[in-house]
């Protein structure tokens, strides 16, 4: 690998925000966008995939490497094993902090959502699988979202819902299938947990983003299901019509 890339990729592990975010990531994003050598891009992808599978790697390194995977995807470089490795980490990550006063931006949930959106947009990931991944992440471990993670997840979900609604033979029940795990877990939950807060604010953001006055049976089916679920989580905050 080019020593420039190797050095910058190493700096993504820095706990200093300026080094990791302002310097290493921004420079890498610019270089990747201009990189014409597919061997170099593949080497970067392999490095990112390897580090995502490394237990000793910090959450901020994995988070920013996920953004690197998104940059690579946007530049035309993708391998399925990169997604499956990222997904395995993403669904089990317990550190869901958005911003830390000492470390700076971590944003694992938001960065993962951005990568998923890139995959769907470039047809590397089926929209129904993306929605399922979002659902499982909402039910996953960690604390309450406080740094607009819900907006990033909602954006990715809306991209996936739009893509799924345009596929031939898609039925309303197909477009709502990703919500089933949420409904099932709600049916057995007796206490309020962070995942319920995260689910409620993310589903509400999706609801707000669905187009109004559009004769689309799929969007209406999603709207009805999300309204029902958010009312179940927050019955006094969500009017059920």
Beta strands, then each sheet from edge to edge (+ up, - down):
strand 1: 99-100
strand 2: 104-105
sheet 1: 1+ 2-
end
